[in-house]
Amino acid sequence: MKVMDQALRTALDGDAAYRGLVARDARLDGRLFVGVTSTGVYCRPVCRVRTPRRENCCFFETPAQAEAAAFRPCLKCRPEIAPGAGLAWSVMDASRTLARQAALLLSGNPPAGGPDAAADEPLAAVAAVAGRLGVSDRHLRRIFAAEHGVTPLQYLQTRRLLLAKQLLTDSDLPVAQVALASGFRSVRRFNAAFAGSYRLSPSGLRREAARGAAPPASEGMRATLAFREPYDRAALLRFLSQRAIPGVEHVEATRVRRSVRAGLFGESAGWVEVEFAPVRRRSRAAVRPSTASDTRPLVTLRCSPSLVLGAGGLIAAVRRWFDLDADPLAIDAALAELPGSAGLRLPGGLDAFELVVRAILGQQVTVAAARTLAARLVARYGEAVATPWAEVQRAFPAPAVLAGGAAGANVDADPVVAELGAQGIIRSRGAAIVGVARAWPEIAPLATPQASPHALVERLRAVPGIGPWTAAYVAMRVLGWADAFPPGDVAVLNALGLARGARAERIADDRSQAWRPWRAYAVLKLWNSLEPTP
């Protein structure tokens, strides 16, 4: 039987998985999906519906496996919003690492649709991922099927359909826009794929999906994203608030609002709002008393209409920005000796170029001073953006704006460097900013999800004025490099009670080996330990 054959390929312990399902174990969310043969639906292990009988359950590691076995996604627990696997960097053999990196690339970068998209564009997307990873298409297909139980094309199709399901459920976008945003080249192809996989039309899903009031299409898009508890919201929002550039970002008690420059997720600039939803408890009338206290941790994302067609990439970027796919229990266990609350997250960002420039501005100055310099830079070079909020009015400047004169010209003599100097940015840092802006076409491919952090660090260090600490810090935040350990970090040395110097740095590095592969989280814990108690 097709369903059972697929289930047997997942290498899951069915009895153990069923015990996790009965317990509604949130630790399995995003790592386990259950297909119910009596309904033809697959769910997350935290689904609120009545627990199915063991003999009716098939277990899968990914939604793509479940859909390849002809199961449809649940309309209640919504598998499309589940957190990702949250795997550490390079913790398995090379083939498995490549296969999982390929899956993350396909998840985070759904191909753009549109009237000019090629008919074989999904094949081109898979070929591009293979080229990115340095392997042949055939080898990628082989290792991908061995690791995930489905082909790359099946995986990509599932990601597109789940993104479409999310947009249909959480927004009032026209079906044509949902199709394009999900990577389909035409509405006809989209309707056929959706009905073929889910046995439901897009409009039918809208009628049946239980949802709150979605924003009108003219007001942009809303999406719901899940994560694993514990989550130290206060620490992450405090980190972002301390570094928020006036006019670009605004951080409140439970949400972050910011602008997005043109070219990142759409041709025009726009805005996003990310808010932690209040904890919702299950109705006691709907479930057994033993599960009535279960919670569903959620984040709500809103964005401007100008960013809707880049929804797939934007959602993936927001997940990295707020580290929503992290495995907090594994991280906390590895760092139990360090101070701090449980559920610490590694803050990322939406704009890699912006993070590089901000890291340069932060060299050898306080966080507050770096923020002041960034505000001056934005006031001089940033683009005006229309947003719903008075606190967010400008976008961070694009690389081309700060690149100054022609490539190959003397950077130190560039007029942009002189203008930055007038803003209080010393010449060496101004030259580094212009150097990064000129080199950005080469750096940008290295600053994308699942790129090698070592390659990014090496390329950044080739820019005069960027040292090893700055390069490692950028890789930590841009790539979400969980094992980053910026060398010679003064705050880390202070937190460990070490003096400055080469010997102290060696001692700190030796101690950090016990924290691998979560050293970046250890760095954050040590930084936080030096702050006054909020």
N, C-alpha and C positions, 0 to 999 in steps of 0.2 A: 504493500500500500504506500502511495506516495508520501502521505503525511508521516507515517511511522518511519519510513526509510530516511526522511529528512531529519526526524528527531534523533534517530540513532547516530547520525553523523556529528552531532553537536558535542559529544564527549562529556555531557553533563551527567551527574549522578541524579537520576530522576527522583529517587526517594528523598535524598537530601534537599533537592530543589523544592519538592512538595512540602517538606517541613518548613522551609523558608516562606513558601506561599501561605501556608496555614497561619504562620506567625506574623504575616504582613511585614516581613523583615526589610526595613528601608535600606539596609546595607546592600541588598541585592538589586535595588532599583537602578536600571540602566545597564545591568550586567546579566539580567535574566528576564526572559519573556515566556509567558505560558500560553500555549495554544489549546483551546478547549474544543475537542472534536464534536461535542454535542451542539455547539453553537456556530462553529467555524470562525470564532473571534479569538484574537490573541491580546493579552493584557500585560500590564506591569505587575510585579509581585505585590504592590501596594494598592491594587485596585479595590474599590469599596464594594464591589458586587459580592454575592454569596460565593463562598469557596466551592469550586467544582470538585467532583469526585476524582480520586487519584487515577482511576482507569480512563478518565476522559481528558487527561492532561498530557501534553507534549511540551518539552522545554527546549528553548532556543537561547543562543547567546546574543543574537542581534535581530532587529525587526526584519532585516532582509531575509534571514533564514525562515522566519515565520511566514513571510509573504510568499517566498518561493514554495512553501508547503501549502499554499492556497488559503491561509488564514487572513482575515480582515482585521484592521486595528480597532480596538475598543473605543467607543465614543465617550465613555465615562472617564477612564484613567488616562486616555490619550498618550499612547506610546511615543508620539512625535515630540513630546515635551520632556521626556525622561533625560536625566543627566547622562553624560558620556561615560565611557569606561574609566577614565581618569588614570591611565597607565603611566608609569614612570618611564623616563628615557632609557632605552637600551637595557632592558632587564631580561632579555630572552635572546635566542639565537638569531642570526642575521636574517634568515628567511621570514621568520615570524615577525621580526621588527619591520622589515620592508612591507609585509602584507598589512600590518596594522597602521603603518604610516600611510600607505596607499588609501586605506579606508578613511583615515582622518582627513586626507587631502580631498577625497571625493565628498566627504561630509561637509567640510568647511568651505568648499569652493564650487558650488553647483554651477554648471555652465550657464551663461546668459542666453536667454531665448531671444526671439525677435523675428521679424519678417525676413531678415537676410541670413538667418542661421542656416548652416548647411544641413542636409538631410542626414548625414552620417556624423553629426556633431557629437553624440555620445561616444562614438568610437574614437573621435579625435580627442575627447576629454580623457579617456582612458590612456590613449597613446601619450598625451601630454604628461600624465602622472607617471607613466613608465619612464619617459625621458627625464623627468624631474628626479626620479630615484636612481637613474643610471642603469636601468635594466631593460630588456626587450619586452615588447607587448606579450609575447608568448610566455616568457618566464613569469611576468607579473600575473597573468591569468592563472598559471599553474599554482603558484604559491598562494595566491589570493583564495582560490577555491579550496586548497588544502587547509587554510587557516579559518576561513569564514563559512565554508559550506555553500557558497554561491559565487557566481562570476562577478567580476567588476561591474559589468553592465547591469546585472540584476541588483547589485548593491546601489548603484547610482540611480536606477529607476525607483527603488524604494525610497531613497533619500528625497528625490524630487516629489514623489507622491505624498510623503509625509509632510514635507514643507507645504505643499498645496493644501493638504488637510488642515494644517495649522492656520494658514491664512484664511481658509474658508470658514474656520471655526471662530477665529479671534478678530476678524475684520469684516467690513462690508465692501471690500474691494470687488469690483466687477470681475466676473470669471475670466474675462480676457486678460486682465492685469495679473490675476493669480497665476494663470498659465505661463505668462512671460516671466514673472518673478520666480517661478519654480523651475525655469529652464526649458520649457516646452516651446517649440518653434511655431506652433499654431494651436488654436483653440480646438480644432477638430482632433488633432493628435492627443491633446490633453484629455478631452472628454472620453476618447476611446480607451486611453490607458487607465484613466480613473475608474471608468465603469468596468473594464476588464478585470482590474485587480480587486476592486472593492464592491463590485456588483451594486453600485449606487452612483447616481449622477452627482456632479458637484453641487447643483442646486438642491438635490435631494438631501445631501449631507447637511447643507445649511438649515434645512427645515427640521432635521432630526437631531442635530447636535444640541446638547444642553449647554447654553452659554449665556453670559450676561450681555448687557448692551455694548455692542461694538461701536467704535467710532465711525462716523460716515467716511466714505472713501475720500472725500475732499479734505479730511483732516488727517490723512495718513494711515498708518497701520498700527495695530496692537498685536503683540504676541506674548504668550505665557511660557515661561521656562522654569523647569524644576531643578532642584539640587539636593544634595545630601546634607543632613544635619550631623553634627553640630556645625554652625557657621557663625564665626565671630563678626557679626555685622558691624558692631561699633568700631572694631579695630580697622576694618577695611575702609569704612566711610571716613574715619579720622585720618587715615593715610591719604586718601584722595582729597579731603578737605584742606589739609595742610599744603598740598601742592596745586590746588585748583587755581588756574589762571583767571583773574577777573575779566569778565566779558566773554570768556570761552566756556567756563565750567561754573556750575553752582551746585554745591552739595548741601543737602538738608538732612534731617534726622533719619529718614528712611529712603531717600532717593537722590539720584544724581541727574542733573540736566546739563547738556553740553551741545555745542555746535559741531558740525562735521564738514570739513572743507570739501570743495568740489573735487571729483575724481576718485574719491575713496570708495563710495558705494553708489554713486550716481553722478551724472554729468554736472549737476548743480549742487551747491552747498545745501545743507539742511540741518536738522536737529534731532536729538534723541533724548528720551527720558527713560531711566531705569529705576524702578521702585520695588522695594521688598514688600510683598503683599502681607497683610495681617495673617497670622496663623489661623487656619480654619480647622475646626474640629468636626469630626463626623457626627452625623445625627444618630442618636441612640436608637431611634426608631428604624433606622436603615440597616444597622449591623448588629452583630452580637455584642453583648456588654464587654466582652474581653477585648474587643478591638475599637471600642467607642472613643478612646482617647487618642487614636492615631492622628497624626497631622500630615499635611501636605505642604511642604515648604515651596513657595513659588516666588518668582520674580516676574514683574510685568514690564515689558518693553513697548514703548511707543516711539514712532519716528515720523518725520515729515513726509508728505507725498513724494518729494523729490528723491527719496531713498528707497521707495517701495520696490522698484525693479531689482535692487541689490539686496533684497531681504535675506536671501540665503547666506550670503557672505556676512551681512550685518549681524544676523542672529549668531553665527559661529563666532564672530569677533566679540560680541557682547559676552558670550559664554567664557571666552578667554579673559576678557577684561575683568570680570568678576570671579574668575576661577570657579565656575559653577560645576565643572566636571571633576573636581578634586575628590580624593578619597581621605576624608578627615581622620577617620579612625586609624588608618595605616600611618598617616603622617604624625598624628599625636603619639602613637605608640613608639615610633622611632625617635621622637624628640622629647620623651617624657622627662628627661633630666633638666630640660630648659624651662625657664619661667614663662608664664603667660597662660591665657585662657585657651580652652579647647576650640577647635574649628578655625584656626587661623588660615586666611587665604592669601594667595600671591597676587597682588594687583597687577593687571596688565594695562592695556590701552587700546584705543581704536586707531590711532595714527602713529605708525612706526617712526616716521620722519619727525614728528613732533616730540616723541619720547627721546630720540637721539639728541635733538637740539636742547631739550630741557636738561638732559644729562650733562651736556657740555656746559650749560649755564650754571649747573650745580657744582662744578669742580671747585673744591677748596673754599666754598662759601656755605652759609647756612641755608636751610630749606626756605626760610622766609626771604632771604636775599635773592635766591634763585627765582623764586616766584615773582618778585618785584621786577627783575630783569626780563623775565618772560612776558610780563604784562606790558612793559615798554616796547618790546619787540612786536607784540601783537598790535598794540596801538599804532605803531608806525607802518607795519607791513600787512596786517591782517585784513581780511575781506569782511565787509558788512554782511550780516546774515539776518533775515527776518525770522524771528521765533516768537512763540507765545509768551515769552518771559522777558522782562526788562533786564534781568541779570545776565542774560546770554544774548549778545549782540554781534559778536565777531567770530570769525573762523581763523584758526592758526594758518599762517602763510604757507603756501605750497613751496616745494623745493625750487621750482623755476623762479620764484619771486626772490629768493635769497641767494641764487646762484651767481648773481652779479654779472661780470663781463664774460667774454667768450672763454670756452674751455682752453686750457693751456696758458692763459694769461697769468700774470703774477698775482697770486691770491692776496698777498700782503698789501699790494697797492690797489686792490679793488675798492671802488667807491663805497660798496656796501659795507666793507670792513670799517671804513672811516665813519659811516653813518651809525653803525652799531656802537662804535666807540663813543659817539656823541650821546648814546643812550646809556652809557656807563658800562658797556661790555668791553673788557680789555682786548687789545689787539689780537693776542694769541687765540683767545676763544672766538672772537669774531672771524678770524681766518679759518678756524676749525669748522665753524658753522657754514661758511661759504664753501669750504672744501667738501663737506658732506653733501651739501646741496648740489654741487657740480657732479659729484660721484654717485648721486642717488640712482640713476638708471642702472648702475652696476650693483649697488647695495640692496636695492629694493627686492630683487628675487631672493636674497639671503635673509630677508626680514619678514618672511611669510611663514604660515603654520608648518610645522614639521621640518623646516630647514635645519641644517646642522648648526648648532650654536657655536661650535668651534670655527666653522667657516665664516659666520657673521663676525665673531670676535676678531679673527685674523684680518678680515677686510676692513673693519673699522679702525684697527690699530695702524693700518697703512695710511690713514689720514693724519697728517701732521696736527698735533694738538690733542689727539685722543689716545689716552693711555690704557693700560690693562684694566684698571678699576672701572673706568667709564664704559669700556667695551663689554665687560662682563655684566655690569648693571643693565645695560641696554638689552643684552641677550636674555637676562633674567625676566625683564618685564615685557619685552616685545614678543619673545618666543614662548614665554611661560616656562623657561628652563628651570626645572625644579631643583637641579643639582648645582646651580650657579653659586660661586663663592668668590665675590669680588676681592682680589688680593689686596692686602694692606689696608683694609677698611678700618679707619680709626675708631669708629663707634663699636665695631665688633671687638677690637682689642681692648677698649675700655670696659666693655661689658664682661669680658673674660678676665679682667684684672691684669692685663698685660701692658707693659710699656711699648712704645713704638720702637721699630727697628727690625732688621732682617731676622734676628733670632726669635723675636716675638711673633712675627708673621709665620715662621716655620712651626712654632708651637701651636698657633691657631689652626694652621692647615692640618697638622697631625690630629688635633682634637676633632676637626670637622669630619675626618674619615668615618667616624662612628655615626654620623648623621646622614650619610649617603643612603639613597639618592635624593634626599630632601633638604640639602644644605641651604637652598634659597629660603625655605621656610624657617630654618634655624637662624639665618641672618636677620629675618624680620623679627623673630622672637627676641633676639639680642638687642636690636635697635629699640624695640618697644620697651624692653626692660629698663632703658635709660630715661624714658619719659616719665614725667610726674603722673601719678595716678589720676585718671580723669574723674 
